[in-house]
Amino acid sequence: MSDDLDALVIGGGPAGLTAAIYLARYRWRFVVVDAGHSRCAWIPTSHNHPGFPDGIDGQVLVERMREQAERYGARIVKGEVEGLARDDGRFVATAADGTERRARFVLLATGVIDLEPGLPDLYDSVRNGLVRYCPICDGFEVRGERVAVIGHGEHGVREAEFIRDYADDLTLLTLGEPLADNHRRRLAERGIGNEERRVERVEVVADRLEAFRMAGGDVLAFDTVYSALGTAPRSDLARRIGADMAEDGRVCVDPHQETSVPNLFAAGDVVPGLNQITIAQAQAAVAATAIHNRLRKERR
């Protein structure tokens, strides 16, 4: 037996754990390295994930997927891969503690980092549903509430326009960034308010209210706040090894989820597309099956 792994999965969120379930059932020798940073674990309740009509806690979903993968023999270790290189037809992944793992195939499932709005007690606010990031996931849940969107520029305006289909009382907070005239017109046409002053302080009141003290002393209160400041892909490993990158910094892949670097695959939010759990799971299933078929051919 060689010390080489058949595959290495980097990331333990929905994409990485789906790949682990498939690769374990395909009976390959692999390891999942999980830094424990999955965005899914922040979700208080997902109501649009198929199969859970009463909703599913994001952390519970991750735990169930991990249990399922381990039931079939998947090895999941805690750690963070800091370096990825090629050596004699194999990938060499170096972890933060200096551990090296060699693998014939690598699947990157490293996701993205939300650009934080700088609110106090952010994790608790997200888990309590006060601060949200994904109106595709939970816009339905804010119907009838007073909602704020934190953002600016084209991205902030588009996010506000999307949420307007659910929220009757909606305001875009730009955190002191001025809006362009055409953006103000678009907001006005949709009945969306805008506040371009700086936010000096934020308070959580009665566990359900975000009170924003603006420059000048006014206080604005909302039931729910969406952050629309964008994301930063965790794509450095792919970039450093020479994979083609999209304009937004995500990793380009083909229909089998393979990058421009042979035998290097990627799935989930780190690749271009819709940031959804179901999408990440589907992409990981495609990638794991492609790896399986490639390994089968090599074994013949």
KOLDREN-412169 format. One record per residue (C-alpha): residue in one letter; x, y, z; residue number from 1. Coordinates in nm, 2 decimals. Example, Ala and Ser with C-alpha at 12.3 -4.5 7.8 and 13.67 -1.06 7.14 Angstrom:
r residu: A east: 1.23 north: -0.45 up: 0.78 num: 1
r residu: S east: 1.37 north: -0.11 up: 0.71 num: 2
***
This chain:
r residu: M east: 0.00 north: 0.00 up: 0.00 num: 1
r residu: S east: 0.13 north: 0.35 up: -0.09 num: 2
r residu: D east: 0.12 north: 0.62 up: 0.17 num: 3
r residu: D east: -0.05 north: 0.84 up: -0.10 num: 4
r residu: L east: -0.42 north: 0.91 up: -0.06 num: 5
r residu: D east: -0.65 north: 0.86 up: -0.35 num: 6
r residu: A east: -0.81 north: 1.19 up: -0.27 num: 7
r residu: L east: -0.80 north: 1.48 up: -0.03 num: 8
r residu: V east: -1.10 north: 1.70 up: 0.04 num: 9
r residu: I east: -1.03 north: 2.04 up: 0.18 num: 10
r residu: G east: -1.33 north: 2.19 up: 0.36 num: 11
r residu: G east: -1.59 north: 2.03 up: 0.58 num: 12
r residu: G east: -1.91 north: 2.22 up: 0.49 num: 13
r residu: P east: -2.20 north: 2.09 up: 0.28 num: 14
r residu: A east: -1.98 north: 2.04 up: -0.03 num: 15
r residu: G east: -1.69 north: 1.88 up: 0.14 num: 16
r residu: L east: -1.91 north: 1.64 up: 0.35 num: 17
r residu: T east: -2.12 north: 1.55 up: 0.05 num: 18
r residu: A east: -1.80 north: 1.45 up: -0.13 num: 19
r residu: A east: -1.70 north: 1.26 up: 0.17 num: 20
r residu: I east: -2.02 north: 1.06 up: 0.17 num: 21
r residu: Y east: -1.98 north: 0.97 up: -0.19 num: 22
r residu: L east: -1.60 north: 0.89 up: -0.18 num: 23
r residu: A east: -1.65 north: 0.67 up: 0.13 num: 24
r residu: R east: -1.93 north: 0.48 up: -0.04 num: 25
r residu: Y east: -1.71 north: 0.45 up: -0.35 num: 26
r residu: R east: -1.45 north: 0.29 up: -0.12 num: 27
r residu: W east: -1.15 north: 0.52 up: -0.19 num: 28
r residu: R east: -0.88 north: 0.61 up: 0.05 num: 29
r residu: F east: -0.92 north: 0.98 up: 0.14 num: 30
r residu: V east: -0.91 north: 1.24 up: 0.42 num: 31
r residu: V east: -1.13 north: 1.55 up: 0.48 num: 32
r residu: V east: -0.94 north: 1.84 up: 0.64 num: 33
r residu: D east: -1.19 north: 2.07 up: 0.80 num: 34
r residu: A east: -1.09 north: 2.41 up: 0.95 num: 35
r residu: G east: -1.44 north: 2.44 up: 1.11 num: 36
r residu: H east: -1.54 north: 2.76 up: 0.93 num: 37
r residu: S east: -1.85 north: 2.64 up: 0.75 num: 38
r residu: R east: -2.10 north: 2.93 up: 0.68 num: 39
r residu: C east: -2.37 north: 2.67 up: 0.70 num: 40
r residu: A east: -2.32 north: 2.63 up: 1.08 num: 41
r residu: W east: -2.42 north: 2.99 up: 1.13 num: 42
r residu: I east: -2.77 north: 2.94 up: 0.99 num: 43
r residu: P east: -3.04 north: 2.93 up: 1.26 num: 44
r residu: T east: -3.30 north: 2.76 up: 1.05 num: 45
r residu: S east: -3.30 north: 2.69 up: 0.67 num: 46
r residu: H east: -3.66 north: 2.66 up: 0.54 num: 47
r residu: N east: -3.58 north: 2.61 up: 0.17 num: 48
r residu: H east: -3.36 north: 2.30 up: 0.20 num: 49
r residu: P east: -3.55 north: 2.02 up: 0.04 num: 50
r residu: G east: -3.67 north: 1.74 up: 0.27 num: 51
r residu: F east: -3.71 north: 1.95 up: 0.58 num: 52
r residu: P east: -4.06 north: 2.11 up: 0.57 num: 53
r residu: D east: -4.02 north: 2.24 up: 0.93 num: 54
r residu: G east: -3.67 north: 2.38 up: 0.86 num: 55
r residu: I east: -3.33 north: 2.25 up: 0.96 num: 56
r residu: D east: -3.06 north: 2.42 up: 1.18 num: 57
r residu: G east: -2.75 north: 2.47 up: 0.98 num: 58
r residu: Q east: -2.52 north: 2.33 up: 1.25 num: 59
r residu: V east: -2.74 north: 2.03 up: 1.29 num: 60
r residu: L east: -2.73 north: 1.97 up: 0.91 num: 61
r residu: V east: -2.35 north: 1.98 up: 0.91 num: 62
r residu: E east: -2.34 north: 1.74 up: 1.21 num: 63
r residu: R east: -2.58 north: 1.50 up: 1.04 num: 64
r residu: M east: -2.38 north: 1.50 up: 0.72 num: 65
r residu: R east: -2.06 north: 1.44 up: 0.91 num: 66
r residu: E east: -2.21 north: 1.15 up: 1.10 num: 67
r residu: Q east: -2.33 north: 1.00 up: 0.77 num: 68
r residu: A east: -1.99 north: 1.03 up: 0.61 num: 69
r residu: E east: -1.82 north: 0.87 up: 0.91 num: 70
r residu: R east: -2.07 north: 0.59 up: 0.92 num: 71
r residu: Y east: -1.93 north: 0.48 up: 0.59 num: 72
r residu: G east: -1.57 north: 0.51 up: 0.70 num: 73
r residu: A east: -1.48 north: 0.87 up: 0.61 num: 74
r residu: R east: -1.18 north: 1.01 up: 0.80 num: 75
r residu: I east: -1.24 north: 1.38 up: 0.89 num: 76
r residu: V east: -0.96 north: 1.56 up: 1.07 num: 77
r residu: K east: -0.95 north: 1.92 up: 1.21 num: 78
r residu: G east: -0.69 north: 2.14 up: 1.05 num: 79
r residu: E east: -0.62 north: 2.41 up: 0.79 num: 80
r residu: V east: -0.43 north: 2.35 up: 0.47 num: 81
r residu: E east: -0.20 north: 2.64 up: 0.41 num: 82
r residu: G east: -0.01 north: 2.51 up: 0.11 num: 83
r residu: L east: -0.08 north: 2.30 up: -0.20 num: 84
r residu: A east: 0.18 north: 2.20 up: -0.45 num: 85
r residu: R east: 0.25 north: 1.93 up: -0.72 num: 86
r residu: D east: 0.52 north: 1.67 up: -0.69 num: 87
r residu: D east: 0.58 north: 1.38 up: -0.92 num: 88
r residu: G east: 0.22 north: 1.37 up: -1.04 num: 89
r residu: R east: 0.07 north: 1.40 up: -0.68 num: 90
r residu: F east: -0.06 north: 1.69 up: -0.48 num: 91
r residu: V east: 0.12 north: 1.77 up: -0.16 num: 92
r residu: A east: -0.10 north: 1.96 up: 0.09 num: 93
r residu: T east: 0.07 north: 2.12 up: 0.39 num: 94
r residu: A east: -0.13 north: 2.19 up: 0.70 num: 95
r residu: A east: -0.08 north: 2.47 up: 0.95 num: 96
r residu: D east: 0.08 north: 2.23 up: 1.19 num: 97
r residu: G east: 0.33 north: 2.12 up: 0.93 num: 98
r residu: T east: 0.16 north: 1.79 up: 0.85 num: 99
r residu: E east: 0.19 north: 1.69 up: 0.48 num: 100
r residu: R east: -0.06 north: 1.47 up: 0.29 num: 101
r residu: R east: 0.00 north: 1.34 up: -0.06 num: 102
r residu: A east: -0.30 north: 1.27 up: -0.28 num: 103
r residu: R east: -0.37 north: 1.19 up: -0.65 num: 104
r residu: F east: -0.68 north: 1.41 up: -0.65 num: 105
r residu: V east: -0.78 north: 1.71 up: -0.45 num: 106
r residu: L east: -1.13 north: 1.86 up: -0.41 num: 107
r residu: L east: -1.14 north: 2.22 up: -0.28 num: 108
r residu: A east: -1.46 north: 2.29 up: -0.08 num: 109
r residu: T east: -1.33 north: 2.59 up: 0.10 num: 110
r residu: G east: -1.62 north: 2.83 up: 0.05 num: 111
r residu: V east: -1.63 north: 3.20 up: 0.10 num: 112
r residu: I east: -1.60 north: 3.45 up: 0.38 num: 113
r residu: D east: -1.89 north: 3.70 up: 0.44 num: 114
r residu: L east: -1.76 north: 4.05 up: 0.46 num: 115
r residu: E east: -1.89 north: 4.15 up: 0.80 num: 116
r residu: P east: -2.09 north: 4.46 up: 0.87 num: 117
r residu: G east: -1.91 north: 4.52 up: 1.20 num: 118
r residu: L east: -2.21 north: 4.48 up: 1.42 num: 119
r residu: P east: -2.17 north: 4.38 up: 1.79 num: 120
r residu: D east: -2.22 north: 4.02 up: 1.89 num: 121
r residu: L east: -2.24 north: 3.92 up: 1.52 num: 122
r residu: Y east: -2.25 north: 3.54 up: 1.57 num: 123
r residu: D east: -2.54 north: 3.56 up: 1.82 num: 124
r residu: S east: -2.72 north: 3.81 up: 1.60 num: 125
r residu: V east: -2.70 north: 3.58 up: 1.30 num: 126
r residu: R east: -2.80 north: 3.27 up: 1.50 num: 127
r residu: N east: -3.10 north: 3.46 up: 1.64 num: 128
r residu: G east: -3.21 north: 3.57 up: 1.30 num: 129
r residu: L east: -3.15 north: 3.94 up: 1.35 num: 130
r residu: V east: -2.87 north: 3.96 up: 1.10 num: 131
r residu: R east: -2.91 north: 3.76 up: 0.77 num: 132
r residu: Y east: -2.70 north: 3.71 up: 0.46 num: 133
r residu: C east: -2.91 north: 3.52 up: 0.21 num: 134
r residu: P east: -3.25 north: 3.66 up: 0.10 num: 135
r residu: I east: -3.27 north: 3.37 up: -0.14 num: 136
r residu: C east: -3.27 north: 3.13 up: 0.16 num: 137
r residu: D east: -3.49 north: 3.33 up: 0.40 num: 138
r residu: G east: -3.65 north: 3.63 up: 0.24 num: 139
r residu: F east: -3.98 north: 3.46 up: 0.28 num: 140
r residu: E east: -3.94 north: 3.47 up: 0.66 num: 141
r residu: V east: -3.92 north: 3.86 up: 0.67 num: 142
r residu: R east: -4.26 north: 3.93 up: 0.52 num: 143
r residu: G east: -4.43 north: 4.21 up: 0.71 num: 144
r residu: E east: -4.11 north: 4.31 up: 0.90 num: 145
r residu: R east: -3.92 north: 4.63 up: 0.90 num: 146
r residu: V east: -3.60 north: 4.54 up: 0.72 num: 147
r residu: A east: -3.27 north: 4.71 up: 0.66 num: 148
r residu: V east: -3.00 north: 4.62 up: 0.41 num: 149
r residu: I east: -2.64 north: 4.72 up: 0.48 num: 150
r residu: G east: -2.46 north: 4.78 up: 0.16 num: 151
r residu: H east: -2.37 north: 5.03 up: -0.11 num: 152
r residu: G east: -2.30 north: 5.06 up: -0.48 num: 153
r residu: E east: -2.46 north: 4.83 up: -0.74 num: 154
r residu: H east: -2.45 north: 4.52 up: -0.52 num: 155
r residu: G east: -2.63 north: 4.69 up: -0.23 num: 156
r residu: V east: -2.90 north: 4.83 up: -0.45 num: 157
r residu: R east: -2.96 north: 4.50 up: -0.63 num: 158
r residu: E east: -2.99 north: 4.32 up: -0.29 num: 159
r residu: A east: -3.24 north: 4.58 up: -0.17 num: 160
r residu: E east: -3.44 north: 4.54 up: -0.49 num: 161
r residu: F east: -3.45 north: 4.16 up: -0.44 num: 162
r residu: I east: -3.57 north: 4.19 up: -0.08 num: 163
r residu: R east: -3.83 north: 4.45 up: -0.17 num: 164
r residu: D east: -4.05 north: 4.16 up: -0.30 num: 165
r residu: Y east: -4.08 north: 4.05 up: 0.06 num: 166
r residu: A east: -4.04 north: 4.35 up: 0.28 num: 167
r residu: D east: -4.30 north: 4.63 up: 0.27 num: 168
r residu: D east: -4.08 north: 4.86 up: 0.49 num: 169
r residu: L east: -3.72 north: 4.85 up: 0.36 num: 170
r residu: T east: -3.42 north: 5.08 up: 0.40 num: 171
r residu: L east: -3.07 north: 5.07 up: 0.25 num: 172
r residu: L east: -2.80 north: 5.17 up: 0.49 num: 173
r residu: T east: -2.48 north: 5.27 up: 0.31 num: 174
r residu: L east: -2.26 north: 5.32 up: 0.63 num: 175
r residu: G east: -2.16 north: 5.66 up: 0.51 num: 176
r residu: E east: -2.09 north: 5.57 up: 0.15 num: 177
r residu: P east: -2.27 north: 5.81 up: -0.10 num: 178
r residu: L east: -2.51 north: 5.66 up: -0.35 num: 179
r residu: A east: -2.50 north: 5.75 up: -0.72 num: 180
r residu: D east: -2.80 north: 5.95 up: -0.85 num: 181
r residu: N east: -2.92 north: 5.65 up: -1.06 num: 182
r residu: H east: -2.91 north: 5.43 up: -0.76 num: 183
r residu: R east: -3.12 north: 5.67 up: -0.56 num: 184
r residu: R east: -3.37 north: 5.68 up: -0.85 num: 185
r residu: R east: -3.39 north: 5.30 up: -0.86 num: 186
r residu: L east: -3.45 north: 5.28 up: -0.49 num: 187
r residu: A east: -3.72 north: 5.55 up: -0.50 num: 188
r residu: E east: -3.90 north: 5.38 up: -0.79 num: 189
r residu: R east: -3.93 north: 5.06 up: -0.58 num: 190
r residu: G east: -4.03 north: 5.25 up: -0.26 num: 191
r residu: I east: -3.71 north: 5.17 up: -0.08 num: 192
r residu: G east: -3.57 north: 5.42 up: 0.17 num: 193
r residu: N east: -3.20 north: 5.50 up: 0.19 num: 194
r residu: E east: -2.98 north: 5.63 up: 0.47 num: 195
r residu: E east: -2.63 north: 5.75 up: 0.37 num: 196
r residu: R east: -2.52 north: 5.87 up: 0.71 num: 197
r residu: R east: -2.26 north: 5.68 up: 0.92 num: 198
r residu: V east: -2.39 north: 5.44 up: 1.19 num: 199
r residu: E east: -2.23 north: 5.54 up: 1.52 num: 200
r residu: R east: -2.37 north: 5.26 up: 1.74 num: 201
r residu: V east: -2.59 north: 4.95 up: 1.71 num: 202
r residu: E east: -2.79 north: 4.80 up: 2.00 num: 203
r residu: V east: -2.99 north: 4.48 up: 2.02 num: 204
r residu: V east: -3.32 north: 4.56 up: 2.20 num: 205
r residu: A east: -3.56 north: 4.30 up: 2.34 num: 206
r residu: D east: -3.38 north: 4.03 up: 2.15 num: 207
r residu: R east: -3.56 north: 4.12 up: 1.83 num: 208
r residu: L east: -3.47 north: 4.48 up: 1.74 num: 209
r residu: E east: -3.16 north: 4.64 up: 1.59 num: 210
r residu: A east: -3.14 north: 5.00 up: 1.69 num: 211
r residu: F east: -2.90 north: 5.21 up: 1.48 num: 212
r residu: R east: -2.78 north: 5.54 up: 1.62 num: 213
r residu: M east: -2.69 north: 5.75 up: 1.32 num: 214
r residu: A east: -2.45 north: 6.04 up: 1.29 num: 215
r residu: G east: -2.66 north: 6.33 up: 1.41 num: 216
r residu: G east: -2.83 north: 6.14 up: 1.69 num: 217
r residu: D east: -3.13 north: 5.99 up: 1.51 num: 218
r residu: V east: -3.22 north: 5.63 up: 1.60 num: 219
r residu: L east: -3.35 north: 5.38 up: 1.34 num: 220
r residu: A east: -3.50 north: 5.05 up: 1.45 num: 221
r residu: F east: -3.54 north: 4.73 up: 1.24 num: 222
r residu: D east: -3.67 north: 4.38 up: 1.30 num: 223
r residu: T east: -3.41 north: 4.22 up: 1.06 num: 224
r residu: V east: -3.09 north: 4.34 up: 0.90 num: 225
r residu: Y east: -2.94 north: 4.20 up: 0.59 num: 226
r residu: S east: -2.57 north: 4.24 up: 0.52 num: 227
r residu: A east: -2.51 north: 4.29 up: 0.15 num: 228
r residu: L east: -2.14 north: 4.37 up: 0.16 num: 229
r residu: G east: -2.04 north: 4.07 up: -0.05 num: 230
r residu: T east: -1.81 north: 3.78 up: 0.01 num: 231
r residu: A east: -1.44 north: 3.69 up: -0.03 num: 232
r residu: P east: -1.37 north: 3.35 up: -0.18 num: 233
r residu: R east: -1.13 north: 3.12 up: 0.00 num: 234
r residu: S east: -0.95 north: 3.05 up: -0.32 num: 235
r residu: D east: -0.59 north: 3.12 up: -0.24 num: 236
r residu: L east: -0.48 north: 2.76 up: -0.27 num: 237
r residu: A east: -0.62 north: 2.73 up: -0.62 num: 238
r residu: R east: -0.47 north: 3.07 up: -0.72 num: 239
r residu: R east: -0.12 north: 2.98 up: -0.59 num: 240
r residu: I east: -0.12 north: 2.65 up: -0.77 num: 241
r residu: G east: -0.21 north: 2.82 up: -1.10 num: 242
r residu: A east: -0.58 north: 2.74 up: -1.15 num: 243
r residu: D east: -0.78 north: 2.98 up: -1.37 num: 244
r residu: M east: -0.99 north: 3.23 up: -1.16 num: 245
r residu: A east: -1.31 north: 3.41 up: -1.24 num: 246
r residu: E east: -1.33 north: 3.79 up: -1.22 num: 247
r residu: D east: -1.48 north: 3.77 up: -0.87 num: 248
r residu: G east: -1.19 north: 3.56 up: -0.74 num: 249
r residu: R east: -1.37 north: 3.23 up: -0.74 num: 250
r residu: V east: -1.23 north: 2.92 up: -0.91 num: 251
r residu: C east: -1.33 north: 2.83 up: -1.26 num: 252
r residu: V east: -1.44 north: 2.47 up: -1.32 num: 253
r residu: D east: -1.56 north: 2.26 up: -1.61 num: 254
r residu: P east: -1.89 north: 2.06 up: -1.61 num: 255
r residu: H east: -1.73 north: 1.79 up: -1.40 num: 256
r residu: Q east: -1.61 north: 2.05 up: -1.14 num: 257
r residu: E east: -1.25 north: 2.01 up: -1.25 num: 258
r residu: T east: -1.03 north: 2.32 up: -1.25 num: 259
r residu: S east: -0.77 north: 2.41 up: -1.52 num: 260
r residu: V east: -0.52 north: 2.22 up: -1.30 num: 261
r residu: P east: -0.55 north: 1.85 up: -1.39 num: 262
r residu: N east: -0.70 north: 1.64 up: -1.10 num: 263
r residu: L east: -0.78 north: 1.95 up: -0.90 num: 264
r residu: F east: -1.16 north: 1.99 up: -0.84 num: 265
r residu: A east: -1.36 north: 2.25 up: -0.67 num: 266
r residu: A east: -1.72 north: 2.26 up: -0.55 num: 267
r residu: G east: -1.95 north: 2.49 up: -0.34 num: 268
r residu: D east: -1.94 north: 2.86 up: -0.29 num: 269
r residu: V east: -1.57 north: 2.88 up: -0.39 num: 270
r residu: V east: -1.68 north: 2.83 up: -0.75 num: 271
r residu: P east: -1.90 north: 3.07 up: -0.96 num: 272
r residu: G east: -2.27 north: 3.02 up: -0.92 num: 273
r residu: L east: -2.56 north: 3.04 up: -0.67 num: 274
r residu: N east: -2.44 north: 3.03 up: -0.31 num: 275
r residu: Q east: -2.69 north: 2.76 up: -0.19 num: 276
r residu: I east: -2.65 north: 2.44 up: 0.02 num: 277
r residu: T east: -2.82 north: 2.23 up: -0.24 num: 278
r residu: I east: -2.60 north: 2.37 up: -0.52 num: 279
r residu: A east: -2.29 north: 2.29 up: -0.31 num: 280
r residu: Q east: -2.41 north: 1.94 up: -0.25 num: 281
r residu: A east: -2.49 north: 1.87 up: -0.62 num: 282
r residu: Q east: -2.15 north: 2.01 up: -0.73 num: 283
r residu: A east: -1.97 north: 1.79 up: -0.48 num: 284
r residu: A east: -2.16 north: 1.48 up: -0.60 num: 285
r residu: V east: -2.05 north: 1.56 up: -0.95 num: 286
r residu: A east: -1.69 north: 1.61 up: -0.85 num: 287
r residu: A east: -1.67 north: 1.30 up: -0.63 num: 288
r residu: T east: -1.82 north: 1.09 up: -0.91 num: 289
r residu: A east: -1.58 north: 1.23 up: -1.16 num: 290
r residu: I east: -1.29 north: 1.15 up: -0.93 num: 291
r residu: H east: -1.42 north: 0.80 up: -0.88 num: 292
r residu: N east: -1.45 north: 0.74 up: -1.25 num: 293
r residu: R east: -1.10 north: 0.87 up: -1.31 num: 294
r residu: L east: -0.95 north: 0.65 up: -1.03 num: 295
r residu: R east: -1.13 north: 0.35 up: -1.17 num: 296
r residu: K east: -0.97 north: 0.40 up: -1.51 num: 297
r residu: E east: -0.63 north: 0.44 up: -1.35 num: 298
r residu: R east: -0.68 north: 0.11 up: -1.15 num: 299
r residu: R east: -0.74 north: -0.09 up: -1.47 num: 300
***
